[in-house]
């Protein structure tokens, strides 16, 4: 546990990991963290992607610049991700560097001074999590030209009881709004036909004078606090957003009374009926590669095929939903050892 600006640090790392994913079709991506001294931390993101040519290596951090290889690779975005990443790194007093070879991949390194916390226990988050809200079902309309962000919003909000509408551009957003009357809007700013500011203004002029509008942007320099006289929007979220922050803003503007899952009681020392050895091994392999969606699918399969294991599956699902893969791996090892002993 260290002292850090968690929001900016998270954005730096997610921007670099997202960039690696965009340009890596085969092979893999490695994320490494290490200490060079008691406070100097190095974050390395290495990929086996298309790489950057020597003629482009000095320009990748400039606004709207893409290397020659990247221009031939179909990706969404404005070419600002690395510029923002460099800016945020420098704001935190660090530095960022890159080494790359065309056809073999790239390695980005971020160096930051992060001092260790004296009381790490105080920094841990509460284990309780939101499960829904009380009252009628509400509709959220999200507009974004990046399908990955729309998919993330749907994955986060739909299980909480929201009816999710998704639009790939401003024109479709306006059309859906007129027909389906959403309760809240999440608008990306950079969209191809008309930007989020224009869409927000038109929504206010076309019959949505009071519905909350939250702007979403990957460019921190576009940030505006919102809710000032003359503003057509109510709030602002910077990508990559923290889910808890997004939910706080949605709850605030819709006046929601959230429901939350209470903390589980201490786990018993013994387990209930245990899944088959092969199923446990498969789950352990999925944990090793961090494939959360695969873990959930496997747990669903076990629940359907062996309902007697429901209590054990519930405990494994709770660890998965909390993204506590370390604890999930330890629990699976205990289950495998208990099965072997019996």
Long-range contacts (C-beta under 8 A, 24 or more apart in sequence): 1-116, 1-117, 1-120, 1-123, 2-41, 2-114, 2-115, 2-116, 2-117, 3-114, 3-115, 3-116, 3-117, 4-92, 4-112, 4-114, 5-92, 7-238, 7-242, 8-88, 8-91, 8-92, 9-92, 9-112, 10-240, 10-242, 11-84, 11-85, 11-88, 11-220, 11-238, 11-239, 11-240, 12-43, 12-85, 12-88, 12-89, 12-92, 12-110, 13-43, 13-45, 13-110, 14-240, 15-81, 15-82, 15-84, 15-85, 15-218, 15-240, 16-43, 16-45, 16-85, 16-108, 16-110, 17-45, 18-81, 18-240, 19-81, 19-82, 19-108, 20-45, 20-46, 20-47, 20-49, 20-106, 20-108, 22-73, 22-75, 22-77, 23-47, 23-49, 23-50, 23-69, 23-70, 23-73, 23-75, 23-106, 24-48, 24-49, 24-50, 24-105, 25-49, 25-50, 27-105, 36-111, 38-116, 39-113, 39-114, 39-115, 39-116, 40-111, 40-112, 40-113, 41-111, 41-112, 41-113, 41-114, 42-109, 42-110, 42-111, 43-109, 43-110, 43-111, 43-112, 44-107, 44-108, 44-109, 45-107, 45-108, 46-105, 46-106, 46-107, 46-108, 47-105, 47-106, 47-107, 48-104, 48-105, 49-105, 49-106, 50-102, 50-103, 50-105, 51-100, 51-101, 51-102, 51-103, 51-104, 51-105, 51-106, 52-98, 52-100, 52-102, 52-106, 53-102, 57-98, 57-100, 60-98, 61-85, 61-86, 61-96, 69-102, 76-145, 76-146, 77-146, 77-218, 78-190, 78-219, 80-218, 80-219, 81-218, 84-218, 84-219, 84-220, 84-221, 87-220, 88-220, 127-263, 127-264, 127-322, 128-260, 128-261, 128-262, 128-263, 129-260, 129-261, 129-321, 129-322, 130-160, 130-247, 130-258, 130-259, 130-260, 130-261, 131-160, 131-259, 131-260, 131-261, 132-160, 132-161, 132-258, 132-259, 133-160, 133-161, 133-251, 133-256, 133-257, 133-258, 133-259, 134-256, 134-257, 134-259, 135-256, 135-257, 137-161, 137-162, 137-163, 138-162, 138-163, 138-183, 138-184, 138-254, 139-163, 139-164, 139-165, 139-180, 139-181, 139-182, 139-183, 139-184, 140-164, 140-165, 140-182, 140-183, 140-184, 140-185, 140-186, 140-250, 141-165, 141-166, 141-167, 141-173, 141-176, 141-177, 141-180, 141-182, 141-184, 141-185, 141-186, 142-166, 142-167, 142-185, 142-186, 142-187, 143-167, 143-168, 143-169, 143-170, 143-172, 143-173, 143-185, 143-186, 143-187, 143-188, 143-191, 143-196, 143-199, 144-168, 144-186, 144-188, 144-191, 144-216, 145-169, 145-188, 145-190, 145-191, 145-192, 146-188, 149-188, 149-216, 149-239, 153-186, 156-243, 156-246, 156-247, 157-250, 160-247, 169-193, 169-194, 170-194, 170-195, 170-196, 170-198, 170-199, 173-199, 174-199, 174-202, 174-203, 174-206, 177-203, 177-206, 177-208, 178-206, 178-207, 182-211, 183-211, 183-212, 183-254, 184-211, 184-212, 184-213, 184-214, 184-250, 184-253, 184-254, 185-211, 185-212, 185-213, 185-214, 186-214, 186-216, 186-237, 187-213, 187-214, 187-215, 187-216, 187-233, 188-216, 188-217, 189-215, 189-216, 189-217, 189-219, 189-222, 190-217, 190-218, 190-219, 197-232, 197-233, 200-232, 200-233, 201-232, 203-232, 204-232, 212-250, 212-253, 212-254, 214-249, 214-250, 214-253, 216-241, 264-315, 264-318, 267-315, 270-338, 271-311, 271-312, 271-315, 271-334, 271-335, 271-338, 272-309, 272-310, 272-311, 272-312, 273-306, 273-308, 273-309, 273-311, 273-312, 274-309, 274-312, 274-335, 274-338, 274-339, 275-302, 275-306, 275-309, 275-312, 275-313, 275-335, 276-306, 277-336, 277-339, 280-332, 280-335, 280-336, 280-339, 281-336, 283-316, 283-332, 284-329, 284-332, 284-333, 284-336, 287-325, 287-328, 287-329, 287-332, 288-329, 290-325, 292-320, 292-323, 292-325, 295-320, 295-328, 296-320
